[in-house]
Amino acid sequence: MARRAFYGCPRRGPGPPQKLFIRRMIEKRKILIKGGIVVSDRSVSPMDVLIEGEQIAALGDTAGLTVDVEIDARGLLVLPGAVDSHVHFNDVFMNTISVHDYYTGTLAAAYGGVTSVIDFSNQAKGESLMSTIDTKKKEAEGLALVDWGVHPVITQPDTSTLNEIPLAVEAGAPTIKCYMTYRDEGLLIEDNDLKRILMALREAGGMLLVHAEDNEIIEATVPAMIDSGKVDSIYHARSRPVKAENNAIRRCIQMVEETGGKLFVVHMATADGIEMIKDAQEKGLNVFAETCTHYLLFTDKMLERQDSIKWICSPPLRDQSNQDRLWKGLKENIISMVTSDDAAYSWEAKLYGKNRFDLCPNGIPGVEPRLNLLYSEGVVKGRLTLSRWVELISTAPARFFGLAQRKGHLHPGADADIVLFDPEEEWIMNRDSLHMAADWSAYENIKIKGKIKKVFSRGELIIDGDRCLAKKGRGRYLHR
């Protein structure tokens, strides 16, 4: 690490020839990953991968090549590092703050094969939109282990904020989120303002991300349930019914039709939402959606368990028929990607909702399990091909969120973000085998097939088995 720092901050003027030679050798250090099966979004084939410095230099037959380090990848899948475009680090929400900051969150990400994350940054009361980016840069400084980007979140849709949208796009944060609910949290954006934001983003070349839940339905249903004594976790789901999500998605698509903007529905969980997205795309509208790991693994039955507060999230978990349609929507390429929506709150904070669902912070820690779960539950069970798996966790997020030249693939010239994955190893996923900072896990005692063995970030080995080798602060801001 000392040599890397020396190379990054060379003295002014010509240095001694020997030191100059050392710096060049560090920059050009060659690592060969040999004998593995390279998986891309389009192909699965045996190839060697040559890393030179921070980038992929070549793929193919490397017989006779002289390198500094050779890694035996026989029996392993060689994947592009995963991109998780939906995480909440240092997230202040419902009287608490997430336990994943830019160290603990990116540590969990690295162990999960995630080499790039994009975090949400809420516009603070009275603050500018651009301050959302500055806030995250300060939070990440000296802590981030992997590369990271920002989705600004608009909370004050005034003229000043809208005028800053082109500046945010130029600053590498072209994807801006709005919430259609959470009035008490100061996040709700009304439809007329959503339309103005969508138009401003269209003009600036950006995209609107939307948390799609109908606030009127929720604000009418939640108090009624509480007043009638329906306070258990299952009523969280019943207070935010499928209709609430569908109504919001429908209204957003209508706004796209009216404005010509570009829309991305985050954490979509309903079968009807898939059909609406499909219809919009067939009309030529720029409307896309993701779903999240927990919607594919769990149903609302989890909200009937004694430890049900673990699975309170918004939108809520749906029934089996909706889950089945989500898997089908992934296979049909209607849903573009799977993210974690990592929102890691402490068990103490989750217990706020023990006796009243509406007081429980909404969210599930999930940045680490995603890659493994989608292989074990998706590829192994025949729901996804290897190439579609890689597309969902890496290539598509990179493409949609402005990282396609550097991340999400192993083409020459791309960042050397690489995961070596054993497709056969079996293990049990639980809090003890994961590395997330939360003192509880929603993914408890799940039998997993397939395990991450090594993770490289920009050519640097950061995870080697159960050892993290990354230095705090090595992660860089992703200008997207």
C-alpha angles and dihedrals in degrees: 000000000000092000092050090052090049091052092048093054108036120180118258117264127017113325128207111297093242093056092045089053091051091051092052092048091053091049093050098041108148125215121184121204101199135192100008133129110251113215120198132166088266109032148021114210142144109260140147117237122214119204118196115184108316098338144069106260103181147344129210136045110359099177112158095013116142113224139167096233130018120197121197108226098170110147092015134109115233110214137177110254112271121255117213107193095180118062134131112213121176086003115175107205139145096358096312143072128233116257091224110091125165092286103040092036096049091042089058089044092053092051087051093055092254111141097170130040132180115208131198119240118194119217105245120228110279093005130116126254091244090057088070089070094044090051092057093045089057092046093050098044111115093358115064115101097186134034117281143188139190137243106195114219117215115220099157109050096189127136093265092055093047090051089057094057093090089050092053090050091051090048090060099262103105097152115078126186132215131184123223091199142026098088092166090054091054093245105106116118116191122228097254090055092045089058092051091050091048090053093047091051091049090055092046095046096249137124133237118231113199136196096215114207125126106245096198092059092047095046090051097043104042098057091044091055094046091049091051093050096254095137105136122112095260089066089062087069093042092050090055100043128183087262091063092056095041094049091053094048091049092052092049092052089051089054090053090052089052098044107027089231130146119254134191119188110210125213096001112188109171134091091220090054089059091054092049092050090048093050092047092051091049087056089055096252121149095241122138139164146197132203128204136240095249094057089055095047105037138042132200088272086084088067090065094060125102090248092043096135087077089074101045105124136138125276085031128235112279134212128279095267091057091047092051090052091051091057089048091048089056092051091049092050093239092118106057103205148347119241132177103234083210108203107162114188124170122260088245089058094045088054089066083083098047093109100021122035094207092064095056115102106246113237151080128224105240116139093110105044099050102090094044095044095049090051095046097040097030113032099027092048093048097248094115136027119231091253094049090049091056091045093053097048101033123001099047096046090050091049097046095045102047102263102104096115093057111019141041099041142054100233119139109274095030122115111276094245102150138165123201108207131189106215094195107046114108126207143151119259115216140124092284094052094044128072102216117130097233114107091226137040135218088199098066125164096345115160108236132193115201128036138207111243105175136007126199124194115194090339095311120117103233101163121038110175105302094344125097110210098175121118118229112259097023092117116101134213111258110226099203 
